[in-house]
Amino acid sequence: MKAFSLRYLPWIAAACLFWNASANAQSAPPSAADTAPDTLQQLAKAIDQQIGQPRFASSSWGIAVTSLDTGRTLYAHEAHRLLQPASTAKLYTAALVLDTLGTDYRIPTQLLATGPIVDGQLRGALVLHGMGDPTLGTPQSNDDWADQLANQLAAKSVREVQGDLVADDSYFNGPAVGSGWEAGDLQSWFAVPASALSVRENTVALSISPSSSAGHAATLEFDPQGAFPHVANTLATEAHLSRNDINLYRAPGDGTLYVFGHVAQRTEPQNFKLAMPDPAWFAGTSLREALARHGIRVTGQLRTLHWPEQDTIGLDKAVVVAQVLSPPLLDVLTQGLKRSQNLYLQNLLQIAGVKARADAERAGDPAPGFLSSEAWGIRALRELLDRIGISPDASQMEEGTGLSRQDLATPDAMVHLLGYLAAQPYGDQLRDALPSAGVDGTLEWRMRDTTAMGNVHAKTGSMTHVRCIAGYVTTASGEHLAFAIMLNNFVREDGGPSPSRNLDAIVELLAAFRGHS
C-alpha cells in the first residue's frame, strides 16, 4: 500500500464523488431544453451525438432506457455488455436488504453480561456486541450511544464489572475489507473497515499544522482523539515558502500511522480524513469512559474479539443487559445511497448474509464449507436475481459497494433491477432514497436549472476511468422511465472536460423528451 501525498490531492473518492458545478459548465453540451427531442429517432440521434465525440473513441459506453409504463425500450447502446458499475452497484445491495430485512428493521448494538449480577457486581466479562449498525455514534443516530448503554447498565444497579470489557465485532465472519477492494484505498475514508462494531463511520479527521519554528515536528490533531493508538510523526517544519511534501502511510492490517516529509511554516492547517484502524477497539475505549462517567468500575482489561478469534467468554450463554437500536433500515439505506457511503452498504450486505446463513442452517441447507458473511450475502443476492430474471452472465457482484473492479453488470440488467424495485411496495420509498438531481446527495450540484432537476432520482457511480448513473426520470410527456448509463475505460486528459457532464446531458434529454415509447 503506497503512501499518499498532498501533492496528489485532490484524489478521486472511489464511489462518492461530488462534482463542482462550475467545473462541469466548461464542457456543457447544448441544453436539452434547446434540443428537446419529439420522436424516438430524434432522441436516439441526440444521444448518439453525445457518446460519439472523439474523446470517447477509446472508451466503452453502455446505455439502456426502458419505459416503466409500457415495458418498451426507448434507447439501447451495447446494453448487453458487461461493464464496471462503480457505486451504481449499491442498487443491488439495496434490493437485497429490502427484500431480506424489510424497511423497518432496526440494527441492535448490545451489552452482554457473561456472569450474574450480585450486590451491584457483574461477576464476569462485559461484552460490547456489535451487530453491524453503520450509523452508531453519528449525529443522525445515537451520538450518545455509549452513555445510553452505560445508563441502562447503571439502572440495573451495576457498580462494578469484575472482569474484562470485551469489544466484540465477531458477528461478521470474514475480513473487514470487501472482496476486490484495492490496498491503496484502505487508509482512506471511503474504504474504511466494514466492522460489525462500527462507530463514527470508522473515520478519523486529521489536521496537520506546521510548528512555529523550522526544524521542529509538525503538530497533529486527531478527531476523535485516541482513534490512532500508534503514530510515528517525523513530519518536519521547514522555512516559509518551501514546498509542502506531506505523506501519510499505514500498512494494511497495521495500526501504526506514519506521517513524514515536510511542511512549510505559516501553512494553513492541512486536513485529511482517514480510515480508523480498529473501530471495535475505539468503541470499547469510548464505552469504558462512559461507564466511568456513570460510576461503573471495570476491574479487568479492555480487549477485542475479532474474527477468526475463538470465543472463549461464552457468548452463547451471555445475557443482554443493555441495547441501542439503529434508525429503521430504510433510513439507514437512504443515508447510504444519498451519500454513496460504502460502509453503510457493505455492512448491510453482511447483515443480510448473517441472516441468510441462519436461514440456511435452520432449513438444513448449510454451505459445504466456510463462507464469509459477505459471501453469504452475495449468495442470497444471486438467489434474488435468479428469481427476478437477471442471469449470472448479466450481473456479477462480489461485494456490496461497487468499490471492486470485479463487479460487473450490463445496462440491461441494471434497468431490469430498477423495474423490479419500482414495482415493489417500497418502490416509491426507494426512489426517494436515491440522490435527486440538483437537490441532494451526490447529484446536488448536477443538472440544476434543467428539466431533470427534482425529477431525476438516480444512483451515481464514479471511480478512476469509470462514470455511471442509473435511476428514474419522468419525461416531459409524463412517461416514467428507468435508465442506466455506463461509461468505462475513459481516460480524461489533463484539464479536459468532465465526462459526468455528458452523462447528465443524456439524462436531461430523457427528461425533456416530448414523445412516447
GIRADA-V323098 format. One record per residue. N is the residue number from 1. SS is DSSP state (A for helix, B for strand, O for the rest). OMEGA is omega in whole degrees, -180 to 180 (none if undefined). Layout:
n={N/N}
ss={SS/SS}
omega={OMEGA/OMEGA}
//
This chain:
n={1/2/3/4/5/6/7/8/9/10/11/12/13/14/15/16/17/18/19/20/21/22/23/24/25/26/27/28/29/30/31/32/33/34/35/36/37/38/39/40/41/42/43/44/45/46/47/48/49/50/51/52/53/54/55/56/57/58/59/60/61/62/63/64/65/66/67/68/69/70/71/72/73/74/75/76/77/78/79/80/81/82/83/84/85/86/87/88/89/90/91/92/93/94/95/96/97/98/99/100/101/102/103/104/105/106/107/108/109/110/111/112/113/114/115/116/117/118/119/120/121/122/123/124/125/126/127/128/129/130/131/132/133/134/135/136/137/138/139/140/141/142/143/144/145/146/147/148/149/150/151/152/153/154/155/156/157/158/159/160/161/162/163/164/165/166/167/168/169/170/171/172/173/174/175/176/177/178/179/180/181/182/183/184/185/186/187/188/189/190/191/192/193/194/195/196/197/198/199/200/201/202/203/204/205/206/207/208/209/210/211/212/213/214/215/216/217/218/219/220/221/222/223/224/225/226/227/228/229/230/231/232/233/234/235/236/237/238/239/240/241/242/243/244/245/246/247/248/249/250/251/252/253/254/255/256/257/258/259/260/261/262/263/264/265/266/267/268/269/270/271/272/273/274/275/276/277/278/279/280/281/282/283/284/285/286/287/288/289/290/291/292/293/294/295/296/297/298/299/300/301/302/303/304/305/306/307/308/309/310/311/312/313/314/315/316/317/318/319/320/321/322/323/324/325/326/327/328/329/330/331/332/333/334/335/336/337/338/339/340/341/342/343/344/345/346/347/348/349/350/351/352/353/354/355/356/357/358/359/360/361/362/363/364/365/366/367/368/369/370/371/372/373/374/375/376/377/378/379/380/381/382/383/384/385/386/387/388/389/390/391/392/393/394/395/396/397/398/399/400/401/402/403/404/405/406/407/408/409/410/411/412/413/414/415/416/417/418/419/420/421/422/423/424/425/426/427/428/429/430/431/432/433/434/435/436/437/438/439/440/441/442/443/444/445/446/447/448/449/450/451/452/453/454/455/456/457/458/459/460/461/462/463/464/465/466/467/468/469/470/471/472/473/474/475/476/477/478/479/480/481/482/483/484/485/486/487/488/489/490/491/492/493/494/495/496/497/498/499/500/501/502/503/504/505/506/507/508/509/510/511/512/513/514/515/516/517}
ss={O/O/O/B/B/A/A/A/O/O/O/O/O/O/O/O/O/O/O/O/A/A/A/A/A/O/O/O/O/O/O/O/O/O/O/O/O/O/O/A/A/A/A/A/A/A/A/A/A/A/A/O/O/A/A/A/O/O/O/B/B/B/B/B/B/B/B/O/O/O/O/O/B/B/B/B/B/O/O/O/O/B/B/O/O/A/A/A/A/A/A/A/A/A/A/A/A/A/A/A/O/O/O/O/O/O/O/B/B/B/B/B/B/O/O/O/B/B/O/O/B/B/O/O/O/B/B/B/B/B/O/O/O/O/O/O/O/B/O/O/B/O/O/O/A/A/A/A/A/A/A/A/A/A/A/O/O/O/O/B/B/O/O/O/B/B/B/B/O/O/O/O/O/O/O/O/O/O/O/O/O/O/A/A/A/O/O/B/A/A/A/O/O/O/O/O/O/O/O/A/A/A/B/B/B/B/B/B/B/O/O/O/O/O/O/O/B/O/B/B/B/B/B/O/O/O/O/O/O/B/B/B/B/O/O/B/B/B/O/O/O/O/O/O/B/B/B/B/B/O/O/O/O/O/O/B/B/B/B/B/B/B/B/B/O/O/O/O/O/B/B/B/B/B/B/O/O/O/A/A/A/A/A/A/A/A/A/A/A/A/A/A/A/O/O/O/B/B/O/O/O/B/B/B/B/O/O/O/O/O/O/O/O/O/A/A/A/O/B/B/B/B/B/B/B/O/O/O/A/A/A/A/A/A/A/A/A/A/A/O/O/A/A/A/A/A/A/A/A/A/A/A/A/A/A/A/A/A/A/A/A/A/O/O/O/O/O/O/O/O/O/O/A/A/A/A/A/A/A/A/A/A/A/A/A/A/A/A/O/O/O/O/O/O/B/B/O/O/O/O/O/O/O/O/O/O/O/B/B/B/A/A/A/A/A/A/A/A/A/A/A/A/O/O/O/O/A/A/A/A/A/A/A/O/B/B/O/O/O/O/A/A/A/O/O/O/O/O/O/O/O/O/O/O/O/O/B/B/B/B/B/B/B/O/O/B/B/B/B/B/B/B/B/B/O/O/O/O/O/B/B/B/B/B/B/B/B/B/O/O/O/O/O/O/O/O/O/O/A/A/A/A/A/A/A/A/A/A/A/A/A/A/O/O/O/O/O}
omega={-175/175/173/-171/176/-180/-173/177/2/178/-178/172/-162/-177/-167/-169/171/-176/-180/-173/-179/177/179/-175/-176/-177/-172/173/177/-179/178/179/-180/-174/-175/-178/180/-177/177/178/178/178/-180/-180/-179/178/178/179/180/-174/-177/-179/-176/-177/178/-174/-178/-176/179/175/169/-175/172/178/-175/176/174/-179/-175/-176/-178/177/177/-179/176/174/-178/-173/179/-178/174/-179/175/-175/-172/-171/171/174/179/177/178/178/178/179/-178/-174/176/179/-173/-171/-179/-174/-171/-178/178/-172/-179/162/-166/164/-178/175/-179/178/-179/173/-176/178/177/-179/171/-174/-179/-180/172/-173/170/-169/178/179/169/-179/-179/-176/-175/177/177/179/-179/-172/170/178/-180/-175/-176/178/176/-180/-180/180/178/179/179/179/175/176/176/178/-179/173/-179/-179/-179/167/-174/175/-167/174/-176/176/173/174/178/-179/177/179/180/178/178/177/-175/-177/-179/-180/-161/176/-176/-173/-177/179/-179/177/177/-171/174/174/-179/-180/-179/179/174/180/178/175/179/175/-177/179/178/173/178/-178/177/179/179/-180/176/-180/178/177/-178/174/6/177/177/-179/173/-177/-178/179/175/-174/174/180/-174/174/180/-175/179/179/172/-176/178/175/-176/-178/178/-179/171/-179/178/-180/-179/-179/-177/175/177/180/-174/-176/178/180/-175/172/177/174/175/179/179/-171/180/177/-170/175/176/-175/-178/-177/-179/179/-180/177/178/178/179/180/180/178/179/177/179/179/-179/173/-180/-178/175/-176/-177/-177/169/175/-178/172/-179/168/5/177/-179/176/178/-175/175/-180/-177/-180/-178/-177/177/179/177/-176/168/-177/174/167/176/-174/-180/178/178/180/179/178/-179/-178/-179/-175/-173/-173/-173/-180/-176/-175/178/176/179/176/-177/175/176/178/177/179/180/178/-180/179/-179/180/178/-179/-179/-178/-180/177/-180/179/-178/169/176/176/176/-178/175/178/179/176/178/177/-180/178/177/-179/176/-177/-177/171/175/-172/179/-180/177/-178/177/178/178/175/-167/-169/-172/178/-177/175/-180/172/-179/175/173/174/177/180/-180/180/175/179/179/177/177/-179/-178/-176/-178/179/179/-173/-180/179/179/178/-179/178/180/174/180/-175/177/-173/-173/177/-177/176/-174/-175/-179/176/177/178/174/178/178/-174/-180/-178/-179/173/-170/174/177/175/-178/168/-176/178/-180/171/-179/172/-178/-180/-171/175/173/-177/178/179/175/-180/-178/-175/165/-177/172/-180/-173/178/179/173/177/178/-178/177/178/180/-179/-179/-179/176/-180/-180/178/173/180/180/177/179/179/175/179/-180/-177/-175/-176/180/-180/179/none}
//
